């Protein structure tokens, strides 16, 4: 088996259906399997798969074990020489997966590769690449600076502007579409399950780098990534705070507690500086009939997090799934967590 495609579902069965339809239209030419892990959402995804995609392997976790753990659960079931971790809210374009497989074949020093991610409107999704977090790039993190200085090594997105043919070496590739050599995935011991959600991809890329392997971005492979499932305000604030907690965990695990403390302090400083700016902009927008409440809530939540007053960390980070059920076609059997 050449390729195992692993998709984690959490209340996104409609996206999973759309993703699998794109995989059916643009299936890789090499032998492959598709594994869907439901992380405790029980949203009838398994029943939908049984009806519409009976050859897919379905793994049901009894709890929401988090994105990193769910991907590891899928990898433990996988038989492929390469592992493709694919978000459910993606759609594969023609030839994309064969292109990514060829990239790893042609570059034996590469441990993983990723595609050019597109928004639903076809525009480039710049978040498909990033640099490893530093106190400086986290302090200066801003869409305005991204647009003004796209080639700066601070952001790690210069490869997006490189028009030369062929894959480009990069620091971090988005976990929305990440093709990893199985041997390399095993060397670095998979995703770190201490990351419940967010930053598990940059942590994996960091450990792949530490193991001596390159990370390659291949702009010739196209994947549409619809992104953020909910516009709900509470959900958005959860994402804002959880993202910071995950980056803080990356600093703590890979650069030590002082670096993590430094990140919390610089994040608080950035929020303290930006809050008056967004408040002032909000007043201007209100006078013109517009709104800017979202930005104010965001930076206020970040400031509270930096002061230790806000924490949305999951209670079961890194927890086991118990005994999930694996279904392959009509066969049902228990499976153990690796």
C-alpha positions in Angstrom: 0.0 0.0 0.0 1.5 3.3 -1.1 -0.7 5.9 0.6 -3.0 6.1 3.6 -5.3 9.2 3.7 -6.3 10.1 7.2 -9.2 12.5 7.9 -10.3 13.5 11.4 -14.0 14.3 11.8 -15.5 16.3 14.6 -19.1 17.4 13.8 -18.2 17.9 10.2 -19.8 15.0 8.4 -21.0 17.3 5.5 -17.4 18.4 4.9 -16.2 14.8 5.0 -18.7 13.9 2.3 -17.5 16.7 0.1 -13.9 15.9 0.7 -14.4 12.2 -0.1 -16.3 13.1 -3.3 -13.3 15.2 -4.4 -11.0 12.2 -3.6 -13.2 10.0 -5.7 -13.0 12.4 -8.6 -9.3 13.0 -8.3 -8.0 9.8 -6.7 -4.3 9.1 -6.7 -3.1 6.5 -9.3 -1.2 4.6 -6.7 -2.7 2.1 -4.2 -4.3 3.9 -1.3 -6.8 3.6 1.5 -9.0 6.2 3.2 -9.3 6.3 7.0 -11.8 8.6 8.8 -11.5 9.0 12.6 -14.5 10.4 14.4 -13.2 12.1 17.6 -16.2 11.5 19.8 -18.7 13.7 17.9 -21.1 10.9 17.0 -22.6 13.0 14.2 -23.7 10.1 12.1 -20.6 10.3 10.0 -20.1 6.5 10.3 -23.6 5.8 9.0 -23.0 8.2 6.1 -19.8 6.5 5.2 -21.4 3.0 5.3 -24.1 4.2 2.8 -22.0 6.3 0.4 -18.3 5.3 0.8 -18.4 1.6 2.0 -14.7 1.0 1.2 -13.5 3.7 3.6 -12.2 2.6 7.0 -14.1 4.2 9.9 -12.6 4.6 13.4 -14.9 5.8 16.2 -13.4 7.2 19.3 -15.5 7.2 22.4 -14.3 10.6 23.4 -13.1 13.9 21.8 -9.4 13.0 22.2 -8.1 16.0 20.2 -6.8 16.5 16.7 -3.2 15.2 17.3 -4.4 12.0 19.2 -7.1 11.3 16.5 -4.5 11.6 13.7 -2.2 9.2 15.6 -5.1 6.8 16.0 -5.7 6.9 12.2 -1.9 6.4 11.6 -1.9 3.4 13.9 -4.6 1.8 11.7 -2.9 2.8 8.4 -1.0 0.4 6.1 0.5 2.9 3.7 4.1 3.7 3.0 3.2 7.4 3.2 0.6 9.1 5.4 -1.5 12.0 4.1 -3.2 14.0 6.9 -6.1 15.9 5.3 -8.6 18.2 6.9 -12.2 17.3 6.3 -12.9 20.8 5.0 -10.6 20.3 2.0 -11.2 19.4 -1.7 -8.5 17.7 -3.7 -7.7 19.0 -7.2 -6.7 16.9 -10.2 -3.3 15.3 -9.9 -2.5 16.9 -6.5 -1.9 13.8 -4.6 0.2 12.1 -7.3 2.2 15.4 -7.4 2.9 15.3 -3.7 3.9 11.6 -3.8 6.3 12.3 -6.7 7.9 15.2 -4.6 8.8 12.8 -1.8 10.0 10.2 -4.4 12.3 12.7 -6.0 13.7 14.2 -2.7 14.8 11.4 -0.4 16.0 14.0 2.1 12.5 15.3 2.6 10.4 14.0 5.5 7.2 15.7 4.5 5.6 17.9 1.9 2.5 20.0 1.5 0.4 21.6 -1.2 -0.7 25.1 -2.3 -3.8 25.8 -0.3 -6.6 27.8 -1.9 -9.6 29.6 -0.3 -13.1 28.8 -1.5 -12.9 31.7 -4.0 -9.7 30.4 -5.5 -7.4 32.9 -3.9 -4.1 31.8 -2.2 -4.3 30.8 1.5 -1.1 32.3 2.9 -1.5 30.3 6.2 -0.4 27.1 4.3 3.1 28.1 5.3 4.6 29.7 8.4 7.9 30.1 10.2 8.7 28.4 13.5 7.5 30.7 16.3 10.0 33.2 17.8 9.3 35.9 20.4 9.9 38.5 17.6 7.6 37.1 14.9 4.9 36.5 17.5 5.2 40.0 18.8 5.0 41.5 15.3 2.4 39.1 14.0 0.1 41.2 11.8 -1.7 40.9 8.5 -0.5 44.4 7.7 3.1 43.4 8.1 2.6 40.2 6.1 1.3 42.2 3.2 4.0 44.9 3.5 6.9 42.5 3.9 5.9 39.1 2.4 9.5 38.1 1.7 10.7 38.6 5.3 12.0 35.4 6.9 10.0 36.4 10.0 6.8 34.9 8.5 8.1 31.9 6.6 5.9 32.6 3.6 8.5 33.8 1.0 8.1 30.5 -0.9 4.6 31.6 -1.9 6.0 34.4 -4.0 8.8 32.2 -5.6 7.8 31.6 -9.2 10.6 29.2 -10.0 9.5 25.6 -10.8 9.8 22.8 -8.3 9.3 22.3 -4.6 10.6 24.9 -2.1 12.2 24.2 1.3 10.2 25.8 4.1 9.9 25.7 7.9 6.3 24.8 8.6 3.6 23.3 6.4 -0.1 23.5 7.4 -1.6 20.3 8.8 -4.6 20.9 6.6 -2.8 18.9 3.9 0.4 17.2 5.1 2.1 14.2 3.4 4.6 12.5 5.6 6.8 9.5 5.0 5.6 6.8 7.4 9.2 6.0 8.4 9.8 9.6 9.4 6.5 9.8 11.2 7.6 6.8 13.3 11.1 8.2 13.9 9.6 11.4 15.5 6.9 9.3 17.2 3.9 10.9 15.5 2.0 14.0 16.6 2.6 15.1 20.2 -0.7 14.3 22.0 -0.1 17.1 24.5 -1.4 19.4 21.8 -5.2 19.0 21.8 -5.7 21.2 18.8 -3.6 23.9 17.0 0.2 24.0 16.7 0.5 20.2 16.5 1.5 20.6 12.8 4.3 23.1 13.6 5.5 20.9 16.4 5.7 17.9 14.1 7.6 20.0 11.5 10.0 21.1 14.2 10.7 17.6 15.3 11.1 16.5 11.6 13.7 19.2 11.2 15.4 18.1 14.4 15.6 14.6 13.0 17.5 16.0 10.0 14.7 15.9 7.3 13.6 18.7 5.0 10.0 20.1 4.7 9.0 20.9 1.1 6.2 23.1 -0.2 5.0 22.0 -3.7 3.1 24.8 -5.4 2.2 22.5 -8.3 -0.3 20.5 -6.1 -3.6 22.4 -5.4 -6.0 21.8 -2.5 -9.0 23.9 -1.7 -9.2 24.5 2.1 -12.5 26.0 3.2 -11.2 26.8 6.7 -13.0 27.9 9.9 -16.2 26.0 10.3 -18.1 28.4 12.6 -18.6 32.1 12.8 -20.1 31.7 16.3 -18.6 34.3 18.6 -17.9 32.0 21.5 -16.3 29.5 19.1 -14.1 32.2 17.6 -12.9 33.3 21.1 -12.1 29.7 21.9 -10.0 29.5 18.8 -8.2 32.8 19.6 -7.3 31.7 23.1 -6.6 28.0 22.3 -4.2 29.1 19.5 -2.2 31.1 22.0 -2.2 28.3 24.5 -0.9 25.9 21.9 1.9 28.1 20.8 2.8 28.7 24.4 3.0 24.9 24.8 5.3 24.7 21.7 7.6 27.2 23.4 7.6 25.3 26.7 8.2 21.9 25.1 10.8 22.9 22.6 12.5 26.0 24.0 11.9 25.8 27.7 9.7 27.5 30.4 11.5 30.9 30.2 10.7 31.1 26.4 7.1 30.2 27.2 6.9 32.9 29.8 8.5 35.3 27.3 5.8 34.4 24.8 3.0 35.1 27.3 4.5 38.5 28.2 5.1 39.6 24.6 1.6 38.4 23.6 0.2 40.5 26.5 2.3 43.5 25.4 1.0 43.2 21.8 -2.6 43.0 23.1 -2.0 46.0 25.4 -0.8 48.1 22.4 -3.4 47.0 20.0 -6.5 47.3 22.2 -6.5 51.1 22.2 -6.0 51.1 18.4 -8.9 48.8 17.7 -11.1 50.7 20.2 -10.3 53.9 18.4 -11.0 52.3 15.0 -14.3 50.9 16.4 -15.4 54.4 17.4 -14.7 55.6 13.9 -16.6 52.7 12.4 -19.6 53.2 14.7 -19.8 56.8 13.5 -19.9 55.6 9.9 -22.4 52.8 10.7 -19.9 50.0 10.8 -18.8 47.6 13.6 -15.5 46.5 15.0 -16.6 44.5 18.0 -14.9 41.3 16.9 -11.4 42.8 17.0 -12.0 44.3 20.4 -13.2 41.0 21.9 -10.3 39.2 20.3 -7.6 41.3 21.8 -9.3 41.7 25.1 -9.5 37.9 25.3 -5.8 37.6 24.4 -4.9 40.2 27.1 -6.8 38.3 29.7 -5.1 35.1 28.6 -1.7 36.7 28.9 -2.5 37.7 32.5 -3.7 34.2 33.4 -7.4 35.2 33.6 -8.6 33.3 30.6 -7.9 29.6 29.8 -9.9 27.5 27.4 -7.5 24.5 27.4 -9.1 21.2 26.9 -9.5 18.9 30.0 -8.4 15.8 28.2 -5.3 16.8 26.3 -3.4 13.6 25.3 -6.0 11.3 26.8 -6.6 7.9 25.3 -9.7 7.0 23.3 -10.6 3.9 25.2 -11.4 1.1 22.8 -12.4 2.6 19.5 -14.3 0.6 16.9 -12.8 0.1 13.4 -15.0 -0.7 10.4 -13.4 -1.8 7.2 -16.2 -2.5 4.7 -18.7 -4.7 6.5 -16.2 -6.0 9.0 -16.3 -4.6 12.6 -13.6 -5.3 15.1 -12.0 -3.7 18.2 -8.8 -1.8 17.7 -6.1 -0.8 20.2 -4.6 2.7 20.4 -1.0 2.7 19.5 
